[in-house]
Structures are given as structure tokens and as C-alpha cells.
Amino acid sequence: MEMRRLGRTELTISRLGAGLAEIGFELTPEDVLQAGRVLNAALDMGVNFLDTAACYNISEELIGATVASRRQEFILATKAGHVAGDYTGEPWTAETVRHSIERSLTRMRTDYLDLVQLHSCEVDVLERGEVIQALLDARQAGKTRFIGYSGDNEAAAWAVESGIFDTLQTSFNLVEQKARYGLLQAAKAQDMGVIIKRPIANGAWGAPNSPSAYASQYWQRAQAMAALGPLPPEAPDNPILLALGFTLAHDEVDTAIVGTKNPDHLRGNIHWVEEELPLAPEVVEELHRRFDELGGDWEQLI
């Protein structure tokens, strides 16, 4: 597995990361053996970046129950800011962030986090500053090694320009390319680590119907871009390989997080990254051209 330096954190992470929302929302506590097969397979095959969030249902508990004994083998990233679990406070307060970090430490059976990210808050929350200070306090106390922002559009630009955060997690894929209009470059200029969410566009490219209600806009964009004609002959037939290859073709990207609850799907993704990529430059350029032609009014989806 190709490894990259995650910006100024100096953490060494796998180019393919494991997004753990699907495990959290689609498995139950009784599925701990299945979660363990996925997570242990990821670590065994060189995927060392695990990305979760306090609000991903039981994701953090399953991490703690399955791979806590291998803590030195992976980089652990979570997110905070939303009200989750049995907590009864208000979202986007310092107290909520502090509680979330303590809860994450307990649930994942670890005494430190590698990265805590603010989870898609808007600019007004960032400007108010109290949740940022809560992250800085947690870093000072050794509860997290680094801090980041996860989100899109104006808030992502604010986070980059602030110079406060060590990493940026943002949406980027073949039908969601606005980040290459300056955001990714600005993050790299700050030596921020760049983590990409939704790198396969929720499976929208090549799907006969919208894969989910959440992905309906991605599916509509994919339909419009595909209607411009065949891609260059070098393009892979597999739409997921095409989407993943497009995202990883951009050097600003340090890791792309892909989620699955299926160990075989995980192994397939790893095989593609290690054996089937990179995409031919002609394919990437054509996908750029199509987005540039059609996507001027398409904002990053939150």
C-alpha cells in the first residue's frame, strides 16, 4: 500500500483509508465479529487510517471492541461537534466537543486520538471560536495529537485560510470537483493534510438508478457528464475503479476514505489501488473537461 505524509502532522498514512460510518450505522453490537474481520483485514493489508465520528452510531464502540489491542498499528481519526449517544447538551459548544472527545476515548479504548476534526459546522461556528478552543485545549492536554476540519464550501475555505487546523477533510470525486478550483491547492500551501470523503461519489457513476436518496444529486450529475459521450478507451469499465482512480489521480490528496462492512469489498478496493491504478491522464483530463463544462453551479454537497 502506498503511504503518504499527512501534511505537517508528519503522520504516515495509507493512500486508501477506511471510512467507518457504514460499519457504525449498518452493523449491530451482535455483528462485532464481522466488524473485526473488516478492520483486522484492513490493518493486515496495509490500510492504517481509520476515520470515524462520534455520531456514527456504534462505529467507535466496534473499533474499541475489535482492534484496540492493535492501537500502535493505525492512525485514529474521529469527529466532534454534534450531539451523539445519550448526551443532552447543545451542538457546537465547547462543552459538547469536550464531552465528545472523552466519550470517543472511552468507546475506542484508547488514551489518545491521533486526529479530532470539527464535523461540518458552518462559518459562524468557526468564527465564534469556542469549539476551536476546545480542540486546542484537547491537543494541549494530550488527548489528541492533531486537530482538523471536516466540511465543504465556505466553511472549508475559512478553515484552510485560518491556519489553525492541521488537516482538511472535504468532498472530492469525479462529479464533485469544486475543491480543485483552489481549495486543495490552498490546503497544500498551508502544508495541511488532505483527507477526501465520498471519493467514489456514493457509487453514482454508472449506476442505472440513484444508489440512494442521499446520492441522488451525484447520480444526476453523473448522468449529465456521461451523456457527453464515451470516455477515452483507456478508461476502466468498472465505475467504482474509475471513480476511485480519478480521486487518487490528484497529488494534493493524501488519503481517500472508502467505507464498507464487507471484507471482500475492502480487499477489492485495496487490490485496485495497488494493482489497477493510476488512471491514464487522458481519462482524468476528460473528466475535468466535462465537469468544467457542466458543473459551474454545482456546490459541494454537505
MOHU-V62282 format. One record per residue. N is the residue number from 1. RES is the residue in one letter. SS is DSSP state (2 for helix, 1 for strand, 0 for the rest). PSI is psi in degrees with one decimal (NA if undefined). OMEGA is omega in radians with two decimals (* if undefined). Layout:
n: [N/N]
res: [RES/RES]
ss: [SS/SS]
psi: [PSI/PSI]
omega: [OMEGA/OMEGA]
This chain:
n: [1/2/3/4/5/6/7/8/9/10/11/12/13/14/15/16/17/18/19/20/21/22/23/24/25/26/27/28/29/30/31/32/33/34/35/36/37/38/39/40/41/42/43/44/45/46/47/48/49/50/51/52/53/54/55/56/57/58/59/60/61/62/63/64/65/66/67/68/69/70/71/72/73/74/75/76/77/78/79/80/81/82/83/84/85/86/87/88/89/90/91/92/93/94/95/96/97/98/99/100/101/102/103/104/105/106/107/108/109/110/111/112/113/114/115/116/117/118/119/120/121/122/123/124/125/126/127/128/129/130/131/132/133/134/135/136/137/138/139/140/141/142/143/144/145/146/147/148/149/150/151/152/153/154/155/156/157/158/159/160/161/162/163/164/165/166/167/168/169/170/171/172/173/174/175/176/177/178/179/180/181/182/183/184/185/186/187/188/189/190/191/192/193/194/195/196/197/198/199/200/201/202/203/204/205/206/207/208/209/210/211/212/213/214/215/216/217/218/219/220/221/222/223/224/225/226/227/228/229/230/231/232/233/234/235/236/237/238/239/240/241/242/243/244/245/246/247/248/249/250/251/252/253/254/255/256/257/258/259/260/261/262/263/264/265/266/267/268/269/270/271/272/273/274/275/276/277/278/279/280/281/282/283/284/285/286/287/288/289/290/291/292/293/294/295/296/297/298/299/300/301/302]
res: [M/E/M/R/R/L/G/R/T/E/L/T/I/S/R/L/G/A/G/L/A/E/I/G/F/E/L/T/P/E/D/V/L/Q/A/G/R/V/L/N/A/A/L/D/M/G/V/N/F/L/D/T/A/A/C/Y/N/I/S/E/E/L/I/G/A/T/V/A/S/R/R/Q/E/F/I/L/A/T/K/A/G/H/V/A/G/D/Y/T/G/E/P/W/T/A/E/T/V/R/H/S/I/E/R/S/L/T/R/M/R/T/D/Y/L/D/L/V/Q/L/H/S/C/E/V/D/V/L/E/R/G/E/V/I/Q/A/L/L/D/A/R/Q/A/G/K/T/R/F/I/G/Y/S/G/D/N/E/A/A/A/W/A/V/E/S/G/I/F/D/T/L/Q/T/S/F/N/L/V/E/Q/K/A/R/Y/G/L/L/Q/A/A/K/A/Q/D/M/G/V/I/I/K/R/P/I/A/N/G/A/W/G/A/P/N/S/P/S/A/Y/A/S/Q/Y/W/Q/R/A/Q/A/M/A/A/L/G/P/L/P/P/E/A/P/D/N/P/I/L/L/A/L/G/F/T/L/A/H/D/E/V/D/T/A/I/V/G/T/K/N/P/D/H/L/R/G/N/I/H/W/V/E/E/E/L/P/L/A/P/E/V/V/E/E/L/H/R/R/F/D/E/L/G/G/D/W/E/Q/L/I]
ss: [0/0/1/1/1/0/2/2/2/0/0/1/1/1/0/1/1/1/1/0/2/2/2/2/2/2/0/0/2/2/2/2/2/2/2/2/2/2/2/2/2/2/2/2/0/0/0/0/1/1/1/0/0/0/0/0/0/0/2/2/2/2/2/2/2/2/0/2/2/2/2/2/2/0/1/1/1/1/1/1/0/0/0/0/0/0/0/0/0/0/0/0/0/2/2/2/2/2/2/2/2/2/2/2/2/2/2/0/0/0/0/0/1/1/1/1/1/1/1/0/0/0/2/2/2/2/2/2/0/2/2/2/2/2/2/2/2/2/2/2/0/0/0/1/1/1/1/1/1/1/0/0/2/2/2/2/2/2/2/2/2/2/0/0/0/0/1/1/1/1/1/0/1/0/0/1/0/2/2/2/2/0/2/2/2/2/2/2/2/0/0/0/1/1/1/1/1/0/0/0/2/2/2/0/0/0/0/0/0/0/0/0/0/0/0/2/2/2/2/2/2/2/2/2/2/2/0/0/0/0/0/0/0/0/0/0/0/0/2/2/2/2/2/2/2/2/2/2/0/0/0/0/0/0/1/1/1/1/1/0/0/0/2/2/2/2/2/2/2/2/2/2/2/2/2/2/0/0/0/0/2/2/2/2/2/2/2/2/2/2/2/2/2/2/0/0/0/0/0/0/0/0]
psi: [128.9/137.8/151.5/153.8/127.1/73.1/-146.4/-3.9/-25.4/7.3/141.2/118.0/157.8/144.8/-29.9/124.3/163.7/113.8/128.4/20.5/-42.6/-42.1/-42.5/-38.5/-26.2/-10.1/164.5/168.9/-26.2/-12.5/23.7/-32.9/-39.1/-43.7/-40.5/-37.7/-41.5/-50.6/-39.8/-35.7/-41.2/-49.4/-41.3/-29.7/10.6/2.8/111.4/4.1/112.8/123.4/120.1/-166.6/153.8/-30.3/9.7/50.0/-115.6/16.4/-48.9/-38.7/-40.3/-34.8/-48.8/-35.1/-15.6/-41.7/13.1/-32.2/-12.4/25.9/-34.5/-6.5/-5.7/157.0/122.7/116.8/134.1/-179.4/153.8/162.5/-34.9/155.8/128.7/158.3/-138.5/10.7/142.6/13.5/-166.6/145.7/153.4/44.2/160.1/-40.3/-40.4/-42.2/-44.4/-46.0/-41.8/-42.8/-44.5/-42.0/-41.2/-42.1/-43.8/-47.9/-37.1/5.6/51.0/156.5/4.1/153.1/146.6/-34.9/128.9/128.4/138.9/135.6/81.3/36.9/163.1/174.3/-39.0/-34.6/-43.5/-43.3/-31.8/-36.0/-16.4/-33.9/-32.6/-43.7/-36.4/-38.8/-44.5/-40.0/-40.6/-39.1/-42.7/-35.0/-3.8/11.4/-25.8/145.9/-35.5/163.3/150.6/174.4/136.3/116.3/-167.3/172.6/-137.7/-36.5/-38.3/-42.0/-41.2/-45.9/-41.1/-48.8/-24.5/-28.5/6.5/-36.7/147.4/-26.4/158.1/128.7/125.9/163.9/134.1/126.7/-175.7/-19.9/8.9/73.5/6.1/-28.2/-24.2/-0.9/29.4/-29.6/-48.8/-40.3/-39.5/-39.5/-43.0/-35.4/-28.6/1.3/37.3/145.7/141.6/118.2/128.5/125.6/158.1/43.7/-19.8/16.7/36.8/28.6/20.6/-31.4/126.5/-3.4/136.5/-29.6/164.3/124.6/-27.4/163.0/-37.5/-34.8/11.2/-39.7/-38.3/-42.3/-42.2/-40.2/-43.1/-40.4/-43.1/-42.9/-40.1/-29.4/-12.1/0.5/175.9/147.2/166.0/151.3/-18.5/-11.6/135.5/151.0/-29.9/119.0/-30.5/-42.2/-42.3/-47.7/-45.4/-41.1/-37.5/-48.8/-45.5/-7.5/-9.6/118.5/-21.5/-21.4/121.2/-42.7/147.2/124.1/123.7/132.4/144.7/152.0/5.3/115.9/-33.9/-39.4/-40.6/-47.6/-38.1/-42.7/-42.6/-42.0/-44.6/-46.8/-39.7/-29.8/-24.0/-13.1/160.0/166.0/153.5/138.4/-33.1/-34.1/-45.8/-44.6/-38.8/-38.5/-36.1/-47.6/-42.4/-42.0/-42.6/-34.4/-37.1/-23.6/17.1/-31.8/9.4/111.6/154.9/133.4/136.9/NA]
omega: [3.07/3.13/-3.14/2.99/-3.11/3.08/-3.06/3.02/-3.05/3.03/3.09/-3.04/3.12/-3.13/3.02/3.10/3.13/3.03/-2.92/3.05/-3.09/3.08/-3.08/-3.05/-3.00/3.04/3.11/3.08/3.11/-3.12/-3.05/3.12/3.10/3.08/3.12/3.11/-3.14/-3.03/3.11/3.06/3.11/-3.13/-3.13/-3.09/2.98/3.06/-3.04/-3.13/3.14/-3.08/-3.14/3.11/3.13/-3.07/3.10/3.06/-3.05/-3.10/-3.09/3.09/-3.12/3.04/-3.13/-3.08/-2.99/-3.02/3.12/-3.13/3.13/-2.99/-3.11/-3.08/-3.07/3.04/-3.00/-3.14/3.03/-3.08/-3.07/3.06/3.09/2.99/-3.07/3.11/-3.11/3.12/-3.05/-3.12/-3.14/3.08/3.02/2.94/3.10/-3.12/3.12/3.12/3.13/3.13/-3.12/-3.14/3.12/3.12/3.13/3.10/-3.12/-3.07/-3.08/3.01/3.14/3.12/3.04/3.02/3.09/-3.07/2.96/-3.09/2.95/-2.87/2.97/3.02/-3.11/-3.06/-3.09/3.08/3.12/-3.11/3.11/2.89/-3.00/3.13/3.05/3.13/3.10/3.07/3.13/3.11/3.13/3.09/3.12/-3.12/3.13/3.14/2.98/-3.13/-3.07/-3.13/-3.10/3.04/3.07/-3.14/-2.94/2.99/-3.00/-3.13/3.09/3.11/3.10/-3.11/3.12/-3.06/-3.10/-3.08/-3.05/-2.93/3.12/-3.08/3.00/2.94/-3.08/-3.14/3.08/3.08/-3.01/3.05/-3.10/-2.94/-3.07/-3.10/3.12/3.08/3.03/-3.06/-3.12/-3.13/3.13/3.10/3.13/3.10/3.08/-3.04/3.01/2.94/-3.10/-3.13/-3.09/3.00/-3.11/-3.05/3.12/3.05/3.12/3.11/-3.03/-3.08/3.10/3.14/3.14/3.08/3.11/-3.10/3.14/3.10/-3.13/-3.05/-3.02/3.12/3.06/-3.13/3.11/3.10/-3.14/3.11/-3.13/-3.13/3.14/-3.12/3.12/3.06/-3.12/3.00/3.09/-3.06/3.12/-3.10/3.10/3.12/-3.10/-3.05/3.12/3.07/3.10/-3.09/3.14/3.12/3.10/-3.10/-3.08/3.08/-3.08/-2.99/3.11/-3.07/3.07/3.10/3.06/-3.07/3.13/-3.10/3.00/3.00/-3.04/-3.13/3.14/3.07/3.10/-3.14/3.10/3.11/3.14/3.10/3.14/-3.10/-3.05/-2.97/-2.98/-3.09/0.24/2.99/3.01/-3.14/-3.13/3.14/3.13/-3.13/3.13/3.09/3.01/-3.06/-3.11/3.10/3.14/3.14/-2.98/-2.86/-3.09/-3.11/-3.11/3.08/3.00/3.14/-3.14/*]
